[in-house]
Amino acid sequence: MIEQILHWVGSSFLGRYLGIILVVLMLLTPIAIYKYVKFAIRVSKKSWTEHKSRLRTGLIIAVFVLIPTWDNIAGNVALFYLCETEGGLRINKTIDGEEGFLLDEIDGCGIICAEELFAGRYRFVEVNVVRPNKNHFTDEIGLYRFSLAKKGSPECRLYDAQYAKLMFVRDYPKDLCIASERIQSLKSHYTYRCLDKELRVTFFGISVRQSYVKDMSTGELLGTAKEFAFPGGFVSRILEATSPRICPRSDSKPNRNSKVLTDVLKPTRNN
């Protein structure tokens, strides 16, 4: 059904001329803004001329300003509230001397796994693989333990086979590789999950990206990191005048999402 709809859109007038329609809308937007501002000035002047009331004229001006911007103002207020009440790092408990953790992924050792291993913060990362991916050094369903090994080790066969085409491992030491080991049981006591961005306040388009560390035996949340993003109001998005506002913003390395991991699970070794 979905394929039929997509085919219809692609073969319809809208599908064939969508690019032209978008260009026309972009060209008309400045004209519409100019007309709107001109109309607002004319109405405000007329109000002042006829009534000589600063309050009345001020209210009219405020209405014209708020019509295109109210959602931007309200969205920023909502963003500020979420940041103050939920955003940032929240550490509930720390664990010292942890050697590794269970990464809540489905296909193997990706960017997060490789970063933690090559940084020397943990000795191993475990993953319960349900969708094997050779680019993430897995070829079967089941439990895996990933660790660093010397280049050429037999356990690195999947890493070596894919290395040439993987950009996310190019900058790491060439004399080391990621070993993939099939295991029967986990050594990890804690799990780390980094969630994809999801909508939190649909009306304003505010999204949240969060990470957390959880005790596998009790389900207790040991630490969370939340970052909210607001793309701006309707007019701002049409004009693409602003980039999404992120709060709280983190420019540190590692970023907040991975920092919650190292702040909760204190590594046994560091660079």
Secondary structure, DSSP 4 states (H G I P E B T S, - for coil): -HHHHHHHHHHSHHHHHHHHHHHHHHHHHHHHHHHHHHHHHHHHHHHHHHH--HHHHHHHHHHHHHHHHHHHHHHHHHHHHHHHHT-EEEE---EEEE-EEEE--SSS--HHHHHHHHTTS-SEEEEEESS--GGGT--SSEEEEEEEEETT-GGGHHHHHHGGG-GGGTTS-TTEEEEEEEESS---SEEEEEPPPEEEEGGGTEEEEEEEEEETTT--EEEEEEEEEE---HHHHHHT-SPPEEES---SSS-HHHHHHHHHEEES---
